[in-house]
Amino acid sequence: MPLTMAKAGETVVIRKISGRDEVRRHLAELGFVVDAGVTVVSELGGNLIVQVRGSRIALDKTMANRIMV
């Protein structure tokens, strides 16, 4: 399921990241890699604030839909 389906407070594990190479590389630099744990801090209109590797990061709905958990 895409990351946008996770509920606030839920911790999930990344299984796959789709998109072009530069998009996947950018997400990897932010800490979004396969088998990494991600906690959804809050959700508003499909846009997410998540915690990954000790950092809080805001993702828009389009980017969050590319991350499968």
N, C-alpha and C positions, 0 to 999 in steps of 0.2 A: 504494500500500500504506500502511497506517497506520504511524505512527512506532514503535509497539510491535514491529513486525517487524524493525526495524533492529538490528544486532548492536552490542555494545559496541566502541568504537573507530571505528565507521563514521561518516562525515560524509555527511549527506543534505541535499537542498534541499526546502523546503516548497513543495508544489504547491497545496494547498487546505486550508482550515480550516472544518469544519462545526460546527453547533450554533447556539444562540440568539444574538441580537445581543450580549447582555451577556457571554456566554462568549467570543465572538470578540473583543470589545473588550478583555476582561481579558487574553487571550492576546497580543493585539497590544501592550498596555502592557508585557508581559514581554519583548517582542522577537520573538514568533512571528508573522511576517508572510510572505506569499507571496514566494518567491524568496530567503528568508533561509537561510543555512546553519546546520545543527544537528548537533552532534557528540554521540553517545551516549557518556556517560562510564561508566555502569554500569547494570545491569538486575537487579532482584530481584523475582520473582513478578509480572512484568508492569509493575511500577512502575519509572520511569526517573529517572536523574539525567542531565541533558543540559547541554551548554554552548551558549549562544546569545548572540551579540554580547558575548563576554567575561565573561558571568555564568553560574554554575552554578545550575540550577533543578531541583527535584524535581517530577515529574509523576506523578500516580496513573494507573493503567491506563485508567480511563474518559476522562480528559482527553487522554492520549496517543493514544487511538484516534480522537479527533476531528481529529488533525493528519495529513493525507495527504502523503506524500513521494514 
